[in-house]
Structures are given as C-alpha cells and as structure tokens.
Amino acid sequence: MDLEHSIDGINSEAGELIDELKKAKYYPGHELDVTNIKEEFGDLLFYFMLGLNHFGWTLREIMDMNRAKLDGVRYKDGFSGEAALNRDLDAEREALEKHT
C-alpha cells in the first residue's frame, strides 16, 4: 500500500508543479509562486521517501546508484545531447545492478 501511495502521490504532486509553471508561463499577470513550488517539492520528497522506505532503501543509496549510471556510464565525458540520445542501456543496467 505504501508503494502505491508513494507513486500516486508523486504523480499528483508533479502535476501540481506543472500546473504552477503553466500558470506562470501562459496566464498573463500570474507570477511564479516560488513558495508554492518549494512546498510542492517538499510534498514530492515526502512521497519519494515513502517509496524508498517501502523497500528499506536510503536516499544516499539511490543517489549513489544514479550517480554511477549518469557520471559513470551515460555522461562520463560530461553532459551532451548526443550522449543522452546514444545511451548504452546494457552498460547503464550493469552500473545500476552493482549498486543494488
């Protein structure tokens, strides 16, 4: 149940972030509500941590795993659009599995 709650919450909070950005971008006179953006990121973090706790994972664990994939494989020479498009999915999966 925590996992479903986590994923549903992440989706709804991400939608609220998108909505705030949409209003600031397309509605004349609507300023970006930075306090609201900050609050929505906090809500996202709550739901994110709920999902991690479901599996007994730590934030550090997830950050290290993601860093191994991005810095170690996908963008080892720094970010580029070409590297983003020409990914070695097998090497990325291997990097992820080393941190599982």
Secondary structure, DSSP 8 states (H G I E B T S, - for coil): -HHHHHHHHHHHHHHHHHHHHHHHHHSTT----HHHHHHHHHHHHHHHHHHHHHHT--HHHHHHHHHHHIIIIITTT---HHHHHS--HHHHHHHHHHT-
